[in-house]
Amino acid sequence: YKKDASGWRTQPNGKPLVVEYKARNDSIGQQSAELWKKNFDSLHIRMVYKPMLFSDLLRSQKQCEGMFGSSAWIADYPDGDNFMQNFYGPNTHMTNWSCGSI
């Protein structure tokens, strides 16, 4: 992705490349957003932080309304399936909140 005159990355069509990050509206969400923004800034990609109540964040994720965000997840058994299920298409609206498929 090329940079525009101001130094920020653009989409192939020339529009600004902006990533939206959703997280809880508490201090942990804020700290996480600051870390992500710092990293995106270093890549010259604009990031917008959208703080939300935890219940609204869960609803948004289950409805495939976000680009990316944070959520609690624990490796409750040592198998790749534990994480790959998050990307499995039929699990959309359950554990696949990215709403993508592999």
PAGU-490570 format. One record per residue: residue number from 1; residue in one letter; x negated, y negated, z negated of N, C-alpha, C in turn. Coordinates in nm, 2 decimals, always signed. Atoms other than C-alpha are relative to their C-alpha. Example, Ala and Ser with C-alpha at 12.3 -4.5 7.8 and 13.67 -1.06 7.14 Angstrom:
BEGIN
(site 1,"A",(-0.09,+0.12,+0.00),(-1.23,+0.45,-0.78),(-0.09,-0.12,+0.00))
(site 2,"S",(+0.09,+0.11,+0.00),(-1.37,+0.11,-0.71),(+0.08,-0.11,-0.08))
***
This chain:
BEGIN
(site 1,"Y",(-0.08,+0.12,+0.00),(+0.00,+0.00,+0.00),(-0.09,-0.12,+0.00))
(site 2,"K",(+0.08,+0.12,-0.01),(-0.14,-0.33,+0.11),(+0.03,-0.10,-0.10))
(site 3,"K",(-0.02,+0.11,+0.09),(-0.18,-0.64,-0.10),(+0.05,-0.12,+0.08))
(site 4,"D",(-0.04,+0.12,-0.07),(+0.00,-0.96,-0.02),(-0.09,-0.12,-0.04))
(site 5,"A",(+0.09,+0.11,+0.02),(-0.15,-1.31,-0.04),(-0.03,-0.03,-0.15))
(site 6,"S",(+0.02,+0.02,+0.15),(-0.10,-1.32,-0.42),(-0.07,+0.11,-0.07))
(site 7,"G",(+0.07,-0.11,+0.06),(-0.28,-1.00,-0.47),(+0.08,+0.12,-0.05))
(site 8,"W",(-0.08,-0.11,+0.04),(+0.01,-0.77,-0.55),(+0.03,+0.09,+0.12))
(site 9,"R",(-0.03,-0.10,-0.10),(+0.09,-0.45,-0.36),(+0.14,-0.02,+0.06))
(site 10,"T",(-0.13,+0.01,-0.07),(+0.38,-0.44,-0.11),(+0.03,+0.13,+0.06))
(site 11,"Q",(-0.05,-0.12,-0.06),(+0.59,-0.17,+0.03),(-0.04,-0.01,+0.15))
(site 12,"P",(+0.03,+0.01,-0.15),(+0.53,-0.07,+0.40),(+0.08,-0.10,+0.08))
(site 13,"N",(-0.08,+0.10,-0.07),(+0.81,-0.30,+0.50),(-0.03,-0.15,-0.04))
(site 14,"G",(+0.05,+0.13,+0.04),(+0.63,-0.60,+0.34),(+0.07,-0.05,-0.13))
(site 15,"K",(-0.07,+0.04,+0.12),(+0.87,-0.63,+0.04),(-0.09,+0.03,-0.12))
(site 16,"P",(+0.08,-0.03,+0.12),(+0.71,-0.64,-0.31),(+0.02,+0.14,-0.05))
(site 17,"L",(-0.01,-0.13,+0.07),(+0.64,-0.31,-0.47),(+0.02,-0.02,-0.15))
(site 18,"V",(-0.04,+0.02,+0.14),(+0.81,-0.32,-0.81),(+0.04,+0.13,-0.06))
(site 19,"V",(-0.04,-0.12,+0.07),(+0.83,-0.03,-1.05),(+0.07,-0.04,-0.13))
(site 20,"E",(-0.08,+0.03,+0.12),(+1.10,-0.03,-1.32),(-0.03,+0.11,-0.10))
(site 21,"Y",(+0.03,-0.09,+0.11),(+1.01,+0.13,-1.65),(+0.11,-0.02,-0.11))
(site 22,"K",(-0.10,+0.01,+0.11),(+1.29,+0.21,-1.90),(-0.05,+0.08,-0.12))
(site 23,"A",(+0.04,-0.06,+0.13),(+1.22,+0.28,-2.26),(+0.09,-0.05,-0.11))
(site 24,"R",(-0.08,+0.05,+0.11),(+1.37,+0.24,-2.60),(-0.03,-0.14,-0.04))
(site 25,"N",(+0.01,+0.14,+0.03),(+1.42,-0.11,-2.73),(-0.06,-0.02,-0.14))
(site 26,"D",(+0.07,+0.01,+0.13),(+1.20,-0.06,-3.04),(-0.15,-0.02,+0.02))
(site 27,"S",(+0.14,+0.03,-0.01),(+0.84,-0.12,-3.12),(-0.08,+0.10,+0.08))
(site 28,"I",(+0.07,-0.10,-0.07),(+0.73,+0.21,-2.98),(+0.02,-0.01,+0.15))
(site 29,"G",(-0.03,+0.02,-0.14),(+0.91,+0.15,-2.65),(-0.08,-0.12,+0.05))
(site 30,"Q",(+0.07,+0.12,-0.04),(+0.75,-0.20,-2.64),(-0.15,+0.03,+0.02))
(site 31,"Q",(+0.14,-0.03,-0.01),(+0.40,-0.07,-2.70),(-0.03,+0.09,+0.12))
(site 32,"S",(+0.02,-0.09,-0.12),(+0.44,+0.20,-2.44),(+0.01,-0.08,+0.13))
(site 33,"A",(-0.02,+0.09,-0.12),(+0.57,-0.06,-2.19),(-0.12,-0.08,+0.02))
(site 34,"E",(+0.12,+0.08,-0.01),(+0.27,-0.28,-2.26),(-0.12,+0.08,+0.06))
(site 35,"L",(+0.11,-0.09,-0.05),(+0.03,+0.01,-2.20),(+0.02,+0.03,+0.15))
(site 36,"W",(-0.02,-0.02,-0.14),(+0.20,+0.10,-1.87),(-0.02,-0.12,+0.09))
(site 37,"K",(+0.02,+0.12,-0.07),(+0.21,-0.26,-1.76),(-0.14,-0.03,+0.03))
(site 38,"K",(+0.15,+0.03,-0.02),(-0.16,-0.30,-1.82),(-0.06,+0.09,+0.11))
(site 39,"N",(+0.05,-0.09,-0.10),(-0.23,+0.00,-1.61),(+0.05,-0.03,+0.14))
(site 40,"F",(-0.05,+0.04,-0.13),(+0.00,-0.10,-1.33),(-0.06,-0.13,+0.05))
(site 41,"D",(+0.07,+0.13,-0.04),(-0.15,-0.45,-1.33),(-0.13,+0.03,+0.06))
(site 42,"S",(+0.13,-0.03,-0.05),(-0.49,-0.30,-1.28),(+0.00,+0.06,+0.14))
(site 43,"L",(-0.02,-0.05,-0.13),(-0.35,-0.13,-0.97),(+0.06,-0.10,+0.09))
(site 44,"H",(-0.07,+0.11,-0.08),(-0.19,-0.46,-0.85),(+0.14,+0.04,+0.04))
(site 45,"I",(-0.14,-0.04,-0.02),(+0.16,-0.31,-0.88),(+0.08,-0.07,-0.11))
(site 46,"R",(-0.08,+0.06,+0.10),(+0.43,-0.51,-1.05),(+0.09,+0.10,-0.07))
(site 47,"M",(-0.08,-0.09,+0.08),(+0.61,-0.34,-1.33),(+0.10,-0.08,-0.08))
(site 48,"V",(-0.10,+0.07,+0.07),(+0.94,-0.45,-1.49),(+0.04,+0.10,-0.12))
(site 49,"Y",(-0.04,-0.08,+0.12),(+1.02,-0.32,-1.85),(+0.14,-0.03,-0.03))
(site 50,"K",(-0.14,+0.02,+0.04),(+1.38,-0.26,-1.92),(+0.03,+0.07,-0.13))
(site 51,"P",(-0.03,-0.06,+0.13),(+1.44,-0.20,-2.29),(+0.15,+0.04,-0.01))
(site 52,"M",(-0.14,-0.05,+0.02),(+1.75,+0.00,-2.38),(+0.02,+0.07,-0.13))
(site 53,"L",(-0.03,-0.09,+0.11),(+1.92,+0.16,-2.67),(-0.02,+0.14,+0.04))
(site 54,"F",(+0.04,-0.14,-0.03),(+1.82,+0.52,-2.70),(+0.12,+0.08,+0.07))
(site 55,"S",(-0.12,-0.07,-0.06),(+2.18,+0.64,-2.62),(+0.02,-0.04,+0.15))
(site 56,"D",(-0.01,+0.05,-0.13),(+2.19,+0.42,-2.31),(-0.11,+0.05,+0.09))
(site 57,"L",(+0.11,-0.06,-0.08),(+1.85,+0.54,-2.20),(+0.02,+0.14,+0.04))
(site 58,"L",(-0.04,-0.14,-0.03),(+1.96,+0.90,-2.22),(+0.11,+0.01,+0.11))
(site 59,"R",(-0.10,+0.01,-0.10),(+2.27,+0.82,-2.02),(-0.05,-0.04,+0.13))
(site 60,"S",(+0.06,+0.04,-0.12),(+2.08,+0.64,-1.76),(-0.09,+0.11,+0.07))
(site 61,"Q",(+0.08,-0.10,-0.05),(+1.83,+0.92,-1.72),(+0.08,+0.12,+0.06))
(site 62,"K",(-0.08,-0.11,-0.05),(+2.10,+1.18,-1.69),(+0.08,-0.03,+0.13))
(site 63,"Q",(-0.07,+0.04,-0.12),(+2.27,+0.98,-1.42),(-0.10,-0.04,+0.11))
(site 64,"C",(+0.10,+0.03,-0.10),(+1.94,+0.94,-1.22),(-0.01,-0.14,+0.04))
(site 65,"E",(+0.00,+0.14,-0.03),(+1.94,+0.57,-1.25),(-0.14,-0.07,-0.03))
(site 66,"G",(+0.12,+0.06,+0.03),(+1.58,+0.51,-1.34),(-0.12,+0.05,+0.09))
(site 67,"M",(+0.12,-0.04,-0.08),(+1.24,+0.51,-1.16),(-0.09,+0.09,-0.09))
(site 68,"F",(+0.07,-0.08,+0.10),(+1.05,+0.63,-1.47),(+0.01,-0.06,-0.13))
(site 69,"G",(-0.02,+0.05,+0.14),(+1.05,+0.60,-1.84),(-0.06,+0.10,-0.09))
(site 70,"S",(+0.05,-0.09,+0.10),(+0.96,+0.78,-2.16),(+0.11,+0.07,-0.08))
(site 71,"S",(-0.10,-0.08,+0.08),(+1.14,+1.04,-2.36),(-0.08,+0.10,-0.08))
(site 72,"A",(+0.06,-0.10,+0.08),(+1.05,+1.29,-2.63),(+0.00,+0.14,+0.07))
(site 73,"W",(+0.01,-0.13,-0.06),(+0.94,+1.63,-2.50),(-0.11,+0.08,-0.08))
(site 74,"I",(+0.10,-0.08,+0.08),(+0.76,+1.91,-2.69),(-0.01,+0.13,+0.08))
(site 75,"A",(+0.03,-0.13,-0.06),(+0.59,+2.22,-2.55),(+0.04,+0.11,-0.10))
(site 76,"D",(-0.04,-0.10,+0.10),(+0.80,+2.47,-2.75),(-0.04,+0.14,+0.03))
(site 77,"Y",(+0.06,-0.13,-0.03),(+0.65,+2.77,-2.57),(-0.11,-0.02,+0.11))
(site 78,"P",(+0.12,+0.03,-0.08),(+0.31,+2.79,-2.39),(+0.02,+0.06,+0.14))
(site 79,"D",(-0.02,-0.05,-0.13),(+0.43,+2.84,-2.03),(+0.02,-0.12,+0.09))
(site 80,"G",(-0.02,+0.11,-0.10),(+0.42,+2.62,-1.72),(+0.15,-0.03,+0.03))
(site 81,"D",(-0.15,+0.02,-0.02),(+0.80,+2.68,-1.68),(+0.06,-0.11,-0.09))
(site 82,"N",(-0.05,+0.10,+0.10),(+0.85,+2.46,-1.99),(-0.01,-0.14,+0.06))
(site 83,"F",(+0.02,+0.13,-0.06),(+0.73,+2.16,-1.79),(+0.06,+0.00,+0.15))
(site 84,"M",(-0.04,+0.00,-0.14),(+0.81,+2.26,-1.43),(+0.16,+0.00,+0.01))
(site 85,"Q",(-0.15,+0.01,-0.01),(+1.19,+2.29,-1.51),(+0.04,-0.14,+0.01))
(site 86,"N",(-0.04,+0.14,-0.01),(+1.18,+1.91,-1.53),(+0.01,-0.05,+0.14))
(site 87,"F",(+0.01,+0.04,-0.14),(+1.12,+1.90,-1.16),(+0.09,+0.09,+0.09))
(site 88,"Y",(-0.08,-0.10,-0.08),(+1.35,+2.19,-1.05),(+0.14,-0.07,+0.04))
(site 89,"G",(-0.12,+0.07,-0.05),(+1.63,+2.05,-0.83),(+0.13,+0.03,-0.07))
(site 90,"P",(-0.13,-0.04,+0.07),(+1.92,+2.25,-0.98),(+0.01,-0.05,-0.14))
(site 91,"N",(-0.01,+0.05,+0.14),(+1.83,+2.11,-1.32),(+0.03,-0.15,-0.01))
(site 92,"T",(-0.03,+0.14,+0.00),(+1.92,+1.76,-1.21),(+0.12,-0.03,-0.10))
(site 93,"H",(-0.10,+0.04,+0.10),(+2.13,+1.58,-1.48),(-0.01,+0.09,-0.13))
(site 94,"M",(+0.02,-0.08,+0.12),(+2.00,+1.84,-1.74),(-0.14,-0.04,-0.05))
(site 95,"T",(+0.14,+0.03,+0.04),(+1.62,+1.85,-1.79),(-0.07,-0.08,+0.11))
(site 96,"N",(+0.07,+0.07,-0.11),(+1.53,+1.71,-1.44),(+0.06,-0.14,+0.01))
(site 97,"W",(-0.05,+0.14,-0.01),(+1.59,+1.34,-1.50),(-0.07,-0.08,+0.10))
(site 98,"S",(+0.06,+0.07,-0.11),(+1.36,+1.24,-1.22),(+0.09,+0.02,+0.12))
(site 99,"C",(-0.09,-0.03,-0.10),(+1.63,+1.39,-1.00),(-0.06,+0.03,+0.13))
(site 100,"G",(+0.07,-0.05,-0.12),(+1.37,+1.52,-0.76),(+0.01,+0.15,+0.01))
(site 101,"S",(+0.00,-0.14,+0.00),(+1.32,+1.87,-0.65),(-0.13,+0.06,+0.06))
(site 102,"I",(+0.12,-0.07,-0.05),(+1.04,+2.11,-0.58),(+0.04,+0.14,+0.04))
***
